[in-house]
Amino acid sequence: MPTQHTVKTTLGSASAYLALGLISLPLANTASAQNEKAYLEEVVVTAQRREEKSLDVPISITSIGSESLAKGDVQQLSDIMKLTPGLRFDNQGALAQPTIRGVGTAVAVSGGGSNVGIYTDGYYSPNPFFADSDFLKPESVQVLKGPQGTLFGRNSTGGAILVTTPSPSQDLTGELSFAYSSFNTQQAKAEFSGGVTDTLALDVALQQRSSDGYLDNYLLGANGLAKAADDAGSYDRQALRLGAQWQLNDTTSILFRYSQADIEDRTSVAANSYEENGRLFAAAAAYGVPLATEPTRVSVDFQPEFYAKSDVFQLTVKTELPFASFTSYTQLRKERTDNFMDFDFSASPIFHYRYDVDDEVFTQEFLLSSTTETVSWTAGLFFFENESTFKNNQASFGGAAFFRNGGSSTLTQSVAAFADVTFTLSDDLFLTGGLRYGYDEISDAYLTLGVDASGNLIRQSVDDVDDSNLSPRLVLRYTPSENSSVFLSYTQGYKAGLLNVGGNTLEGINVEPEKIAAYELGYKWQTGQVTVDASTFYYDYQDLQVATFDGPTSIIENAANSTVYGLDGQVRIAFSQQLSVSVGGTFIAAEYEDFDRSQAWVQCLDFVACGAAFGMFSPQYVSADGNEMQRSPEFTANLGVNYILPLAEGEIDLSATAYYTSDFYFDSSESYQQDAYELISARAEWRNAQDNLSIALFADNLTDAEYRTQVLPQQLGALSMWGAPRSVGAELSVRF
């Protein structure tokens, strides 16, 4: 039985006190406004690839508008976790690993990807290193829960996250903002939009965010242990978005967008060997050097580096045909990541590692949609091509020069055709049916590292693989009143097969496609002042793709069968124009039913048998039957409170959010456990009466909870990525 390593946090009732404190604020102004109607922010959703009200869509959705994103102090995509029941976002620096209802796998090498699809303005973003994007004036975010295979296709078995940004406007508008917070974190934003002619509008948005980070590097010098650097987790992130919209005529528009992300983030490669139970690496004894003794400390013999850059070109053409609306989505993405890390994570020059990935992605989609009184339908064609080059380099013992010991040049192509139709059977009964056919092909000629019986290096190429899939959808929706809706759905999802190109093994090169059959019963009620969303669901997985670690990189294994079932719900109430509250929670039971090749890292403790490997860890296959699925907490909860205090000249907007998760495991063998923790954030913003000037104070992780966002097991022990400690800051914004 693998040894469990846990991180413990002290859980209090801080979130409850916070909610009660805000709700009990003086409500003199609230009382005088009781006769005025208060309305919750309404977001138009596109979960069925057409604009609709959430009440009319038989899918579990958490939709977050621009106001809620601002009040929740959402700066990048992963921040929506604190506003979305059932969603987790684990990070390894820039690498994002979203999980919806216990389902989520992200692999940071060629051929990988998440089974939670991320789309921005209708465009698919497959690279997990660029998934956690900085937000440049988002209009809304929609989190679709459950498989979305029919309408969104491959790699959305867990769900999909849809980000919408505003199109260029004819009205001249702009905003400038600057924020400063703990760890010398600085953020500057500029956004402008306006018309050039009656038919042409332009916009530009840019942001720079930099920080010294919360990690310090400690080394052993002549005078003992001392801080060698206070920016071991520093980052510098720049983002740019340009847009031009041409209104060709009354029925046709063309939108061109260019966006760029430039990221230097040492957090993703500055892992920490600290464990709360005091366990140290075996290498420490050999060299007599200290390892990290706190979550905010690392002890490395050189400064690790991570660099990522993306250039994205998108062309959207929309036109109204006599029988339907037509949209063409054309996208080209060029992305590069470079990783240089100290993989023994000690002050000793034992093991350095480097890998680089270059991706070029092209997508083309044609979409038709139409809505009448009796039928609504959507149909489309989709093409995806990803050319990816992966270079795997390692250094020998003692910091010798790097040598090329693996890599790949992978070409992934996918084509799909789909249709989804909703029939109005009566005034209150609707039937939806959908079907998607997809074909995927992966071609690869690459060298990979393996070891024969004599210990000699082996290099091997891999044959091409191809798969096809049919993903159906069937939904019955009933509306007992104009404010409520009940739906029963059956959907299938599909995550394409892939090739393990990053591991140090010749086993398990080909990974089978992941398939899911999902059953869901949902209820929605919306009045403008109150919204209720609730559902119960059951997932049956076949060949679930599970991420494990093989040396410095991730590989994927197939778990033959897995099941997930649970409850999901959220209630939002606008008590008045001043006070609103949101409460949500998700309960899930997720376990592997047939998984006999789970990887566990087992320590060698027999001095005679182990010899030089005494104290080291090695991967072994064990049965995970009955184990919890990785990153699947049994219970998560969200609380949000917003109170607006009117003033003679302007208003003060007070907001707070609390996120709670029960304990969960980072791995399928249940070796590395994260205990329950909660994250509390707060924001107080003053706005003048003209709403063109605001000053805000904000704080994140108010209770200074200690929690991990990633665990990297390897030969020397378990490494951890720790979440950010408490931070506070201020922001100044000017608008016109």
N, C-alpha and C positions, 0 to 999 in steps of 0.2 A: 504494500500500500504506500504510495508516494507520500512524503512528508508534506503537511500543509503549512503554508507560510501566510500569515494573516496580517492585515493592517487594522488596528483598532482605533476608533474615534469615540469621543464622548458625545453622546446624543442628548441634547436637552430639549426644552420646549421653547426654544428661541423663536421658531416660526409662529407658534401659537401666540406668544406674547406680542410679536410684531403685528400680527393681524389684528388682535384685540386693541392694541394701542392705536393703530391707524383708524379702525372703525369707531373708536370712542373719541375721536377728535371733536372739538366743538362744532356742532352742526347748526349754528344759528342761521347761516346762509342756506343750508340744506333745507331746513324747515320751511323757510319762506318760499322755497321752490318746489314744494311737494305737489302743487297743482300743475307744474310744468312737466311735460313728458320728457323722459330721459331715454335715449336710444343707444344701444350698443353699436359699435362700429361694424358695418356690414361689408363683407368682402365677396366680390364676385369670384366664383370658383371655376376652374377649367379642368376638373378631374376627368370629365368625359370628352375632353378635347373640344369643348364649346363652352361659351359663357352661360352660366346658370346660377341660380341661388342654391346655397348649400342644402336647404331644406328639400330641394327637388332632386338631389343627387344621392342614389343609394350606395354610398361609399362612406366609410368612417373617415372624416376629415377634421383636422384642426387647422383653421384658417386664421392667419394673423395679419392684420392690416398695418399700414405705415404708422398710425398713431400708437398702436400697441407695441410695435417694434421699438419705437422711440422711448416710450415709457418704461419698457423692460430693459433699456440700455443694451440692445442687441447690436453688437459691433461686427460680428461675423456669424456665419451660418450655424456654427456649433452652439451659439448662445441661445438658439430657439429651444434647446433642451429644457430650459427652465420655464418655458411657456407651453410645453406640449406633453400631455400624458402619453406614456408608453414609448417615448423616444429617449435614447441614450446617444451621446456623442463622446466616444473615447478618442483621445488624441495622442499622437507621438509627434509633438511639434506640429509641422505642417500636415502630416499624414492624418486624415480624418477617418474614423471608423463609426459610421452611424448604425444604430440598431433600433428597429421598430418591433415592438412586441416580442423581443427576444431573438429576432432574426437579423443578422448582419455580419458579413465577413468582408474585409478589405485586405488586399494583398498589394504590397508596394513594389511589385516587379512586373516585367512584361507578361502579358496574358492575364493579369489579375484584374481586380475590380470589385466593387461592392454589389451586394444584392439588394441594396436600397438605391434606386436610380435617382440621380440629381439632375434637374433640368432648370435652365435659366432662359426665360422667355421662349420656352418650347424647345430649346436645344439641349441635347444630352451631353453631360460632362463625365467621361468615364474614369478620369485619373484621380485616385484618392488623394494625391498630393495637392490638388487644386480644388478639392471638394469644399474645404472649409474656407471659402472665399471671404475677403473683406467686403462688407456691404457698402455699395455706393448708391445711396438713395433708393432703397427697395420700395416697391409699391405694396407688395404683399408676399407672404410665404404660405404655401399650403402643404401640409403633411398628410399624404394619403396612406392609410394603414391597411395592410394586407396586400396580397399579390395583385399587381396591375399588369399582368401579362398580355391581356387582349389589346389594350390601348397604348401601353408604353413598351411592351415587348421584353426583350432579353434583359436579364439582370435587374429585375424589379420584383423578385419573389417576396421580399420583406415589405415593400411599399415604395413610394416615390416622394421626393421633396421637390416642389415646384416653386421657383423664385421668379417673381415678376418685377420688372423695372419699368418706370414710366417712359413713354415715347417722347421725343422732342416736341415741345409745345410752341405754338405761335406767340403765346404770351411771354414777355421778357421776365424771367425769374432767376433768382440766384441765392446762394447761401454760402457763407464762409464760417468755419468753426475751427476752434483750437482747444485741445484738451491736454491736461497734464495730470499724471497720477503716479502712484508709488513705483519704485524701481526706475526712476527717471524715464518713465513712459510718456512719450509725446505723440500726439496725433493731430494732424492738420488735414482739413477737408475743404474742397472748393467745388461747387456745382453751379452750372449755368445752363439756361435753356432759352431759346427765343427764335422768332421767325426772321428769315433773311428776305424772303419774298412771300407773296400770298400763298404759294404752294410748297415752299421749302423751309423747313425748320431744322435747327442744329442744337445739339446739347453736348456738354463736356462735363465729366466728373473725374476728380482725381483725389487721391489720398496718400499720405505718407504716415506710417506708424512705426516708431522705433522705441526700443527699450534696452536697458542694461540687463533685464531679466532678473529672476529671483534666485538664480543658482550662483554660488560662490565656489571657486576651485581652491582646495586646501592641499598643500604639499608639505612634506617633512624637510625642513632646512637645517642649517647649522644651529639655529636657536629653537628648534623644535617645530611643532605644527604651526603653520602660518598661512594666512590667506595669500594665494598667489594671484588671483584675479577675481573681480566681483562681477564679471560679465560673461561667465561661462554659459549662460543661457540667453545671451543677448539676441535680438532680432531686429531686422530692418525690412519692413514690408511696404512696397509701393504698388498702387493700383491706379489704372487709367481706363476710362471708358469714353469713347467718342461715338456720336450718333448723328445720322442725317436722315430725315424723313421727307420724302417727296410725294405730295398728293397729286397724282397724275391727272385724275378726274374724280367725279363724284363716286366712282365705284372701285377705283384702283389706287393703292398706295404702295410705295417701296421704302423699306427701312434698311439702312446699312449701319452696322455696328462694328467697331473695332475695340477690343479690350486687351489690356496687357497687365500681367501680374509679375512682379519682380520680388523674390523672397530670399532673404538670408536669415536663417533661423537655426541657431545652435541648439535650441531646446530639443529638437527632434533627434539629435545625435549625442546629446550630453546626458546619457542615462545615468542612473544613480544606483550604487550598490548597497545603499542603506536598507536594512531590514529592522523593523522595530524589535524583533526578538533577539537582535544582536548577532545573527549569523553572518560570518565574514567569508570572503573567498578563500579557497585553499592557497591561492597564489600569494596572499598577504604574508603568510608565515614564511614562505620561501625568500621573500625580499625584505621582510621586516619593515614594511611601510603601512601607514594607516589607510583605511578606506573611508568612504563617506560615513559620517556618524549622525547626520540629520537629513531630513528630506530636502532641504534647500542647499545641501553641500554635495559636491562631486570631488573626486580625487583622480585626476587624469594627467598623463605626462605630456600632453600637448593639447592645443586648442582645437576641438573638432569643428568641422564646417559642414553646412548644408546650404545648397543653393538651388533655387528653382525659378524658372522663367517660362511664361506662356504668352503666346500671341494668338489671338482668336479673331477670326473674320467671319461675320454672319450677314446674310442677305435674306430678308423676309419680304415676300411679295404677296399682297392680299388683293383679291378682286371678287366682285359679286357677279356670279353667273346667273342666268335665268332660273336655274333649278337648285343652286347651292352656292355656298361660300367656298372659295378656293384659296388655299394658302400654300406657298412654297417656302420651305426652310432649307437654306444652303449654308453649310458651315465648314470651315477649315481651322484646325487647331494645331499649333506647333508648340510642343512642350519639352522641357529638358530639366532633369534633376541630377544633382551631383552630391554624393554623400561621402564624407571622409570622417571616420570615427575611431575612437580608442575602444576596441571591443573587449579588452580585459577590464576596463573601467576602474583602473587603479593607477597609482603613480608609477607603476613599473612598465617598462617598454616590452610587454609580452606579446600583444596581438593587436595589430592595426588592420583596419578593413576599409575598403572603398568600393562603391558600386555607382554606376552612372546609368541613367535611362533616358533615351530619346524617343519621343512619340510624335507621330504625325497622324492626325485623325481627320477624316473627311466624312461628313454625313449629308444626306439629301433625303428630304421627306416631302411628299405631296399629300395634302389633306383636303378632303371635301366634307362639308357638313351642311345639314339643313334641318329646320324645325318648322313643323306645321301643327295644326290642332290635333291631328290624329297620329302622327309619327315624327320622330326625331332620329336622325341617323348621322353617323360619322364613318368615313372610309378613307383608307390611305395606303401609300406605298412608302417603304423605308429602306434606305441603303446605308450601310456603315462599313468603313474601312479604317483599320488602325495598323500602321506600320511602326513597329517598336523594336528598338535595339537596346539590349541589356549587356553591360560590361561588368564582369565580376572580378575584382582584383583583391588579393590578400597579401599581407607581408608575413614573412616567416618570423620565428622566435627572435626577440631582441631587437626588432625594428629594422630588419633587413629591407632591401628595396622591394617595391611591389612587383608582383608578377601576375600575368593574365592567366587565370585558371578556370575561366568559364565565361559564358555569355550566350547571346542569342540574337537572331534577327528574325522577328516573328511578324507575319502578315495575317491579320484577322479580318475576314470579310463576312458580312451578314446582310441578308435581304429578307424583307418581310412584306406581307400584304395582310390587311386587317379591315374588319367592318364591325360596327356596333349599332344596333337598331333598338329603339324604344317605341313600343306600340301602346296607344291609349285604348285600353279595353273598355273603360267606362269613365265616368267623371272622377272616380276615386281609385281606380285600379290600373296599374301599368306593368307591362312585361318587357324586359330587356334581354336581348340575346346578342352575343358577340363571338367572333372567332378570329384568331390570328395564326397565320402560318409563317414560320421563320426557318431559314436555312443558314447555318454557320459553318465556316471553313477556316481552319488554322493551318498555315503552312510555316515550316520552321526548319532552318538548317543551322545548327549551333553546336558549340562545344560546351560540355558540362563536366564538373569534377566528380570523379568516383575513385575508389581505391580497390585494387584487386587483392587476392589472398596474400600476395607478397608485399603489399603496401605501396605498390607503384601506382602513379596517377593514370587514370583512364579518361579518355575523351570519347564522347558518343553522340551521334546525331539521332534525331527522332523523326519518325514518319509523320506525315500530315494527318489531321483528324477532321472529320466533318460530322455535323448533327443536323437533324431537322425536328421540328416540333409544331404541334397544334395546341393552341391555348384557348379554350372556350370560356364563356362567361354567360351565366343565366341568373336573372334577378326578377323577383316579384315584389312590387312596391304598392303599398296601400296607404291612402291618405284619409284617415278618419275625420279630419277637420282641415280647414285651410291653414292651420298653424302647426300641424303635426304630420308625421310620416313614419311608417314602419316598413322595413324591407327585409327580405330573406334572399341571400345570395349564395351562389356556388361559382367559384372561380378557380382557374388553374394558372400557375406561374412557372417560369422557366429561367434558369440561369445557365448560360452556355458553358460547355466544357472548356477546359483550358489545359495548358502545358505548364508543368512546374519547371521553370527555367532558372530559379534562383537558389535552389537547395543544393546541399552537398551529398546527394544520394542518387543512385541510379534506379532506385525503386520508385514506383508510383509516379512516373513521368506524366502519363495521361490521367486527367481528372474527368470523371464522368459528369454530364450535365446534372444540375440540381432541379428537381421538380416538386411542385407543391399543389395539393388540392385543398381548398379552403372553403369552409362553411361559416356563414355569419348571419346573425339576427340582430338588426339594429333599429333604434328608435331615435327620432329627432322631434324637438318641439321648439318653436321660435315665435316670440311675440314682439320683438323689438327691444323690450326691457329684460326679457329672460330667454336664454337659450339652453336647451338640455340636449346632450348627445350621449347615447349609451349603446353599448353593443356587447354581445357575447360571441365568441368565435372558437373555431376548432381547425387546426392545421394538421395535415398529414403529409410529411416530407418523405421523399425518396432520394437517396444519394445526396443528402445535405452536404454541402462543401464546408469543411471546417479548417480554419487556419491553425497551423502548428509552426514551430520554429525549428529550423535545421541549421545550426550555426548562426551566422549573422543575419540570415534572411528568412522570409516566410515561405512555407510551402502549403499546399492544400491536400487534405485527405477527404475521402468520401465516407460519411456515416450512412450506413445502409438505410436505416429508417429512424425517424424522429417525429415526435408529436408535440404540439403546442396548443393549449387551450386557455381561455381566461375571460375576463371582463374588463371593459374599458369605458370610461365615462368622464364627462366634463359638464359643469354647470357655470354659466356666467349670468350675473344679475347686475342691472343698473338700478340701484336703489333710488337714485336721483340724478340730476345733472352733475352733481359733485362726486358722488360715491358709487364705485362699481367694484365688484369682487368676482374672482374666478377661482373655482376649485375643481381639480381633476385628479384622477387616479387610475392606475392599471394594475390588475392582478393577473399573473400568468403562471402556468405550470408548464415548463418546457424541459423535456428530457430526451436523451438518446435511447432508442429501443433496441438497436442492433448495430453496435459499433465496437468491433473487436480489434481495431487497429488505432486506438487512441495513443498518442505519443505522451509519455511521461519521462521527465528527466530525473533519473535515480542516482543518488550519491553512492560512490564506491567506498565502503567503510571497512573492508577486510584488508588489513595492512599487508599481509603476506600475498594474497591473491592479486591485489591492486598494484602493488609495487609503486612505480613512479606516478601512477594515476590515483593514488590514495587521496581521498577527499574530493576528487573530481566528480562531475556529473556526466552522464551519458544518456542518450535517448533510448527508451525501450517501449515496445508496443504492449499495451495493456487493454483490457476490456473496459469500455465506458458504458456498458449497458446499465440503464437506470440512473446514470449521472445527469446532473443539470446541464443544459446547454450553456456554453460559454457566453458571458455578458448578458445573462438573462435573470435579472433580479425578480424575485417573486412579487414584489410590490414597489411601485413608484408613485409619487404624489407630487402635485404642483399646486401652489397657492399664489394668487396675485391679488393685490389690493391697490386701488387708485383713488385718491381723494384730491379734489381741486378746491382750493381755498380762494374765493374771489377777494380782490383788493380794490381800493379806490383807483389805483393805476396799475391794472394788470391782474395777474393771478399767480398763485403758487401751486404747482402740480407735484403732489407727493405720491410716489409709487414704491412698492416693495414686492419682491417675488421670493418664494421659498421652494426649493426642490429637495425631495427626499427619495433615497433609494435604499432598499433592504440589501443584505449582503449578496454577493454573486461571485462566480469564479471566472478567471481570465482564460482558463484552459479546460479542455474536455476531460482531462484526467482528474479534475478537482484537486490539483496540487497547490494552486495559487489563488487565494481567496481575498476579496476586498470586503471588509465589514461595512455595515450600514453607515451612511453619513448624510448630512444635509448641507445645502448651499443656500445662503441667504444674500440677496442683493437689495439695495435701496437707492433711490434717486429722488432728489428734491430740486425742482426747476422753477425759477421765476421767469415769467414772460411779461413784457410790457403790454399796454392796452392795444397797441398797434400790431402786436405779434411779429415784430421785426427784430427784436432783441431778446435774448434769453441768457441766463446764467444758471448753471446747474452744478450741484454737488452730488457725487455718486460713490458707492462703495460696493465691492464684490467680496464674497466669502467672508461675511461679517464675523462669523464665529471662528474663523481661521482653522477650518477643518483640514485634517491631513488625509489625503486620499490619493490613490494611484490611478492613472489613466492608461497604463500599459505595463506589461511585464514581459521581459525578454529572457527566457531561460537559455543557458548555454553551459559549456563545459566547466566554467569557473564558478557558476552559481546563478542565482536569479537577479536580474537587473530590473530596475523600476523607473518608470516615468511618473513623476509626482505632479499633482495638480497645483495650480497657482495658489499661494497663501493669500491672506487678506490684503486688499489694496483699496486705496481711497484716492479720489481725484476731483478735479473741477473742469468745467467746460464753458466756453463762451461762444455764442452763435449769433450771427447777424444775417438777416434775410431781407430780400427786396423782391 
